[in-house]
């Protein structure tokens, strides 16, 4: 176990707090909000291009035959984090963690070695153990959110980040990349997409490289439902990008006025993305006071938000419609699903299942998928999603773990060694467990899930 007991100052690698905003002032954007400035230190220094070898659609995975384990345990990996949002591994095994106040931490071996801050991120004040108030008390869900590492790291030592900032005309979001090998990583910020509409809620945003080396970005509707149905904006959508932020030539065509970076539209607040072994992308999405969803992405698909009446986000809205149907729709139950992973690692009983964090539900949600017509395991102990108005390829059953044991679980990821890691989000001031006082002294934490006997 490594405890984060160092000072914040010792972690900062060249902040460029004053110069960064000056660098960005030279940037301009086109009508789609795409960065077209000349100051691009990352793209000037490195070739970000990658190959896109397709994943075989014949890649098989076995549907589990039993329900998932009912009892697991956790052990700490890193403690004392400040509202972690995204946990991601580089190809060489290095671990990067984003904290919503604006820091990116680099964890290698047994210690956090480097970190840097983005200068323009909206202010966040993580709650101290025993304290009150904090980020949610200030009414915001923004900050430094999704991060991703270039597929050719460390030869291309580039990390991508999506964050919220205050602009003269309101709250905005930005996708940037940084050279983390530089003496001053923050000074190398290269903006790929700027001016994305933001709000106190529904900013998204997960950033990840998929199995074919495209860069995927999930973006919320910025608290305006109509944005999700508007193909001229990137809000309420999932983007598929080249590593330099441009649109792949084979992206779906939503029409002559549409943003070419769109892959799917009609999303409310998607905060997780993962892939089945055959390369099929899945996203998790926050619903309106329930009706949270897991969706299988179909190129060019419209998932209905912004068009379907929010009160009909279920059987009424999807039946006889042209919208893509959810794998999971939680109805009146709230999961508040953020990060997720289709787990293929070494933890017995969880292999080949979709593992999803839970914020308001304060638990892990474990979803088993099976092609329609095949047997689902654990239907007697879980919640089944197999209605005719739901996804036409798969049925699902969900089970829960660690309910009200760890607090809010923000991210779930699979480590290179096959272990399963979860990150808590208890210092955002929103954890409520009867008889317990959160955050606890070691919050926030990165934890490894282990068998209960360990």
C-alpha positions in Angstrom: 0.0 0.0 0.0 1.1 3.5 -0.7 -0.3 6.4 1.2 -0.4 9.9 -0.3 1.2 11.7 2.6 3.3 14.1 0.7 2.7 17.8 0.3 0.9 19.1 -2.8 3.8 21.4 -3.7 6.2 18.4 -3.9 4.0 16.9 -6.7 3.7 19.9 -9.0 5.9 19.7 -12.1 6.0 23.2 -13.5 2.5 24.8 -13.3 2.7 27.6 -15.9 -0.2 29.2 -14.0 0.3 32.6 -15.5 1.6 31.7 -18.9 -1.0 29.1 -19.8 -3.9 31.5 -20.3 -1.7 33.6 -22.4 -0.9 30.7 -24.6 -4.5 29.9 -25.1 -5.4 33.4 -25.9 -3.7 32.9 -29.2 -6.1 30.2 -30.1 -9.2 30.5 -32.3 -12.0 28.1 -33.1 -14.0 27.3 -36.2 -17.8 27.1 -36.3 -17.6 23.6 -34.8 -15.6 24.7 -31.8 -12.4 23.0 -33.1 -9.1 24.4 -32.2 -7.2 26.0 -35.0 -4.5 27.9 -33.2 -0.8 27.8 -34.1 0.5 27.2 -30.6 0.5 23.4 -30.6 3.5 22.1 -28.7 2.4 18.5 -28.5 1.5 18.1 -32.2 4.6 20.0 -33.2 6.8 17.7 -31.3 5.2 14.3 -31.8 3.5 12.3 -34.5 0.2 11.3 -32.9 -1.0 9.2 -35.8 -1.8 5.5 -35.1 -2.9 2.4 -37.0 -6.6 1.3 -36.8 -6.4 -2.4 -37.2 -10.0 -3.7 -36.8 -10.9 -6.1 -34.0 -12.3 -9.4 -35.2 -16.0 -9.4 -34.8 -15.7 -13.2 -34.4 -13.8 -12.7 -31.1 -15.7 -14.9 -28.7 -16.3 -14.5 -25.0 -18.1 -17.0 -22.8 -21.2 -16.0 -20.9 -20.8 -16.8 -17.2 -22.8 -19.8 -16.1 -23.3 -18.7 -12.4 -24.2 -15.5 -10.6 -21.3 -13.3 -9.5 -19.8 -13.7 -6.0 -21.9 -12.3 -3.2 -18.9 -11.4 -1.0 -15.7 -9.7 -2.0 -13.2 -7.5 -0.1 -10.9 -4.6 -0.9 -7.4 -3.6 -0.1 -6.0 0.0 -0.4 -3.6 0.9 -3.2 -3.5 4.7 -2.8 -5.1 6.8 -0.1 -5.7 10.5 0.5 -6.7 11.4 -3.0 -8.8 14.5 -3.7 -12.0 13.6 -5.6 -10.5 11.2 -8.2 -12.4 11.0 -11.4 -10.6 8.8 -13.9 -8.1 6.0 -13.4 -6.3 4.8 -16.5 -3.2 2.7 -17.4 -0.6 3.5 -20.0 0.5 0.7 -22.4 3.7 0.2 -20.3 1.7 -0.3 -17.1 2.1 3.3 -15.7 -1.0 4.5 -13.9 -2.5 8.0 -14.2 -5.2 9.4 -12.0 -7.2 12.6 -12.5 -8.5 14.6 -9.6 -11.3 17.0 -10.2 -9.6 20.0 -8.6 -7.3 19.9 -11.7 -4.4 17.5 -11.0 -3.1 14.6 -13.0 -1.2 12.1 -10.8 1.4 9.6 -12.2 1.7 6.4 -10.2 4.5 4.0 -11.1 5.9 1.2 -9.1 5.0 1.8 -5.5 4.7 5.6 -5.4 3.3 8.7 -7.0 6.2 10.2 -8.9 4.9 13.1 -10.8 1.8 15.3 -11.2 0.8 18.5 -12.8 -2.1 20.9 -12.7 -4.2 22.4 -15.4 -4.4 26.1 -14.7 -7.9 27.0 -16.0 -10.0 24.3 -14.4 -13.0 25.5 -12.3 -12.3 25.7 -8.6 -13.0 22.7 -6.4 -12.7 22.3 -2.6 -12.6 18.7 -1.6 -14.2 18.0 1.8 -11.8 17.1 4.6 -12.5 14.0 6.8 -15.1 15.2 9.3 -15.9 18.3 7.3 -19.0 19.6 5.6 -19.9 21.3 2.3 -17.6 21.0 -0.7 -17.9 20.6 -4.4 -21.6 19.7 -4.6 -22.4 22.3 -2.0 -21.1 24.8 -4.6 -23.5 23.3 -7.1 -21.0 21.9 -9.6 -20.1 18.5 -11.2 -17.4 19.8 -13.4 -13.6 20.0 -13.1 -10.9 17.8 -14.4 -12.7 14.6 -15.6 -11.7 12.0 -18.2 -8.1 11.3 -19.1 -6.4 8.9 -21.6 -2.9 8.0 -22.5 -1.6 7.8 -26.1 -1.4 4.2 -27.4 2.3 4.7 -28.3 3.3 5.9 -24.8 6.1 6.3 -23.6 7.6 6.9 -27.1 4.7 9.4 -27.5 4.5 10.6 -23.8 1.1 12.3 -24.3 -1.8 12.4 -21.9 -5.3 13.7 -22.9 -7.6 15.5 -20.5 -11.1 16.9 -20.5 -11.9 19.7 -18.1 -14.4 22.4 -17.2 -13.4 26.1 -17.1 -15.1 29.5 -16.7 -15.2 31.5 -19.9 -16.4 35.1 -20.4 -19.6 33.8 -21.9 -20.3 31.0 -19.4 -19.1 27.6 -18.4 -17.2 25.7 -21.0 -15.4 22.4 -21.5 -12.1 21.6 -23.3 -10.2 18.6 -24.6 -6.5 19.0 -24.4 -3.3 16.9 -24.5 0.0 17.4 -22.7 3.6 16.2 -23.0 4.1 14.5 -19.6 7.8 14.1 -20.2 8.4 17.8 -20.3 9.9 19.7 -17.4 6.8 21.8 -17.5 3.9 19.6 -18.7 1.2 22.2 -18.2 3.0 24.6 -20.5 2.7 22.1 -23.4 -1.1 22.1 -23.3 -2.4 21.6 -26.9 -6.1 22.3 -27.2 -7.9 19.8 -29.5 -11.5 20.9 -28.9 -12.5 24.1 -27.1 -15.6 26.0 -26.3 -17.8 22.9 -25.6 -20.9 24.0 -23.7 -20.7 23.3 -20.0 -22.9 23.7 -16.9 -23.0 23.0 -13.2 -24.1 19.5 -14.2 -24.1 17.1 -17.2 -20.6 17.8 -18.5 -19.7 14.1 -19.0 -17.0 13.2 -19.7 -15.1 10.0 -20.2 -12.0 9.9 -22.5 -10.5 6.6 -23.6 -8.7 4.9 -26.5 -10.7 2.0 -27.8 -9.4 -1.3 -29.2 -8.9 0.1 -32.7 -6.9 3.1 -31.3 -9.6 5.7 -31.9 -10.0 8.3 -29.2 -13.5 8.3 -27.7 -15.1 11.2 -25.7 -18.5 11.1 -24.0 -20.1 14.5 -23.5 -23.2 15.5 -21.5 -26.0 17.8 -22.7 -24.9 20.7 -20.5 -28.3 20.6 -18.7 -30.1 21.5 -22.0 -32.0 18.5 -23.3 -32.3 19.9 -26.8 -28.5 19.9 -27.2 -28.5 16.1 -27.3 -30.7 16.1 -30.4 -28.7 18.8 -32.2 -26.2 17.3 -34.6 -24.4 20.6 -35.0 -23.1 20.5 -31.4 -20.9 17.9 -29.7 -23.0 18.0 -26.5 -25.1 15.0 -25.6 -23.0 12.9 -27.8 -20.2 10.3 -28.1 -17.3 11.4 -30.3 -14.9 9.2 -32.1 -11.6 11.0 -33.0 -8.2 10.6 -34.4 -5.5 11.2 -31.7 -5.0 14.7 -33.0 -8.7 15.5 -32.4 -9.8 15.4 -36.0 -12.7 13.3 -37.3 -12.0 9.8 -38.8 -13.0 9.6 -42.5 -15.3 6.7 -41.8 -17.3 8.3 -39.0 -21.1 8.1 -39.5 -22.7 10.9 -41.6 -25.4 12.8 -39.6 -26.0 15.3 -42.5 -24.3 18.2 -44.2 -24.4 20.5 -41.2 -23.5 17.9 -38.6 -20.3 17.9 -36.6 -18.1 15.2 -38.3 -16.7 14.0 -35.0 -20.1 12.6 -33.8 -20.4 8.8 -33.5 -23.7 8.7 -31.6 -26.2 11.3 -30.4 -29.2 11.6 -28.0 -27.3 11.1 -24.7 -28.1 12.8 -21.5 -24.9 12.5 -19.4 -22.7 9.6 -20.4 -19.8 9.1 -18.0 -18.5 5.6 -18.8 -17.3 3.7 -21.8 -15.9 0.2 -22.3 -15.7 -2.4 -25.0 -16.8 -6.0 -25.4 -14.0 -8.4 -26.6 -15.3 -8.0 -30.2 -14.8 -4.3 -30.1 -18.4 -3.3 -29.5 -18.5 -0.1 -27.4 -20.8 0.2 -24.4 -21.6 3.4 -22.5 -23.2 4.2 -19.1 -25.5 7.1 -18.8 -27.2 9.0 -16.0 -31.0 9.3 -16.3 -33.4 11.9 -15.0 -34.0 10.8 -11.4 -33.8 7.1 -12.3 -33.9 5.6 -15.8 -30.1 5.3 -15.8 -28.9 3.3 -18.9 -26.3 1.1 -20.3 -26.2 1.4 -24.1 -24.6 -0.6 -26.9 -23.3 2.0 -29.3 -24.3 1.6 -33.0 -22.5 3.9 -35.4 -24.9 6.8 -36.3 -27.3 5.8 -33.6 -29.7 8.2 -31.8 -30.4 7.2 -28.2 -33.4 9.5 -27.8 -32.5 12.1 -25.2 -33.6 15.5 -26.3 -36.5 13.9 -28.2 -38.2 11.5 -25.9 -40.2 13.1 -23.1 -38.1 12.5 -19.9 -41.1 10.9 -18.2 -41.3 8.4 -21.0 -37.7 7.2 -20.9 -38.6 3.6 -20.9 -41.2 1.3 -22.6 -43.4 4.2 -23.8 -40.6 6.2 -25.4 -38.8 3.3 -27.0 -41.6 1.1 -28.3 -42.3 1.6 -32.0 -39.6 4.3 -32.2 -36.4 4.5 -34.3 -34.2 5.2 -31.3 -31.5 2.7 -30.2 -32.7 0.6 -27.3 -30.9 0.3 -24.0 -29.2 -2.8 -22.6 -30.2 -1.6 -19.2 -32.8 0.9 -18.1 -33.1 1.1 -14.3 -36.7 2.6 -14.3 -37.4 4.2 -11.0 -34.2 2.9 -9.4 -31.1 5.2 -9.5 -27.6 3.7 -10.1 -25.9 7.0 -11.1 -23.4 5.0 -13.2 -20.0 6.6 -13.9 -16.9 4.6 -15.0 -17.2 1.0 -16.1 -15.2 -1.9 -17.5 -16.0 -5.1 -19.2 -13.9 -7.2 -17.0 -11.8 -10.1 -18.4 -9.2 -10.3 -15.6 -8.2 -12.8 -13.0 -10.8 -12.2 -10.2 -12.8 -15.4 -10.1 -16.5 -15.0 -10.7 -16.4 -11.5 -12.2 -14.8 -12.5 -15.6 -16.8 -11.5 -18.7 -19.1 -9.2 -16.8 -19.7 -5.5 -17.1 -18.7 -3.8 -13.8 -20.0 -0.3 -13.2 -19.4 2.1 -10.4 -22.3 3.6 -8.4 -22.4 7.2 -7.2 -25.8 7.8 -5.6 -26.3 4.0 -5.3 -23.0 3.8 -3.5 -22.1 0.3 -4.7 -20.7 -1.7 -7.6 -23.3 -2.8 -10.2 -22.3 -6.0 -11.9 -24.1 -6.7 -15.2 -24.0 -10.1 -17.0 -24.9 -10.0 -20.7 -26.0 -12.9 -22.9 -27.2 -12.9 -26.5 -31.0 -13.1 -26.7 -32.0 -16.7 -26.7 -29.2 -17.8 -24.4 -29.5 -18.5 -20.7 -28.8 -15.7 -18.2 -27.2 -16.8 -15.0 -28.4 -15.6 -11.6 -31.8 -14.4 -12.7 -33.3 -15.6 -9.3 -31.0 -13.3 -7.4 -30.6 -10.3 -9.7 -32.6 -7.7 -11.7 -33.3 -8.9 -15.2 -33.4 -6.6 -18.2 -35.0 -8.5 -21.1 -38.1 -6.5 -22.1 -39.1 -6.6 -25.8 -38.5 -2.8 -26.0 -34.9 -3.1 -24.9 -31.7 -4.0 -26.8 -32.5 -6.5 -29.6 -29.2 -8.4 -29.4 -28.5 -8.9 -25.7 -30.4 -9.5 -22.4 -28.9 -8.6 -19.1 -29.1 -9.3 -15.3 -27.6 -7.1 -12.7 -26.3 -7.8 -9.2 -24.7 -5.5 -6.6 -21.6 -5.5 -4.4 -20.3 -3.3 -1.6 -23.6 -1.5 -1.1 -23.1 1.3 1.4 -19.6 -0.1 2.3 -17.2 2.1 0.3 -19.3 5.2 -0.3 -19.6 6.6 -3.8 -17.6 4.6 -6.4 -16.6 6.9 -9.3 -14.4 4.7 -11.5 -13.7 1.0 -12.2 -10.8 -0.2 -14.2 -8.9 -3.4 -15.0 -5.1 -3.3 -14.2 -2.6 -4.9 -16.5 -2.1 -7.8 -14.0 -5.8 -8.6 -14.3 -6.9 -7.2 -11.0 -9.9 -4.9 -10.6 -9.5 -1.4 -9.2 -12.2 1.0 -7.9 -11.8 4.7 -7.0 -14.1 6.4 -4.5 -15.5 9.9 -4.7 -16.4 10.6 -1.1 -14.6 14.0 -0.8 -17.2 15.6 -3.1 -19.4 16.0 0.0 -22.3 13.8 -1.3 -21.8 10.5 0.4 -24.7 9.6 2.7 -24.6 6.3 4.7 -26.8 6.0 7.8 -24.7 5.8 10.9 -21.5 6.6 9.1 -19.5 9.9 8.8 -18.0 10.5 5.3 -15.4 11.2 4.1 -13.4 8.8 6.3 -9.8 9.6 7.3 -8.2 7.8 4.3 -10.6 9.1 1.6 -10.5 9.3 -1.2 -9.1 5.9 -2.1 -8.0 3.7 -4.9 -8.8 0.1 -3.9 -8.1 -3.3 -5.3 -11.0 -5.8 -5.2 -9.9 -9.2 -3.8 -11.6 -12.4 -2.7 -13.1 -12.1 0.8 -10.7 -14.7 2.2 -7.6 -12.5 1.4 
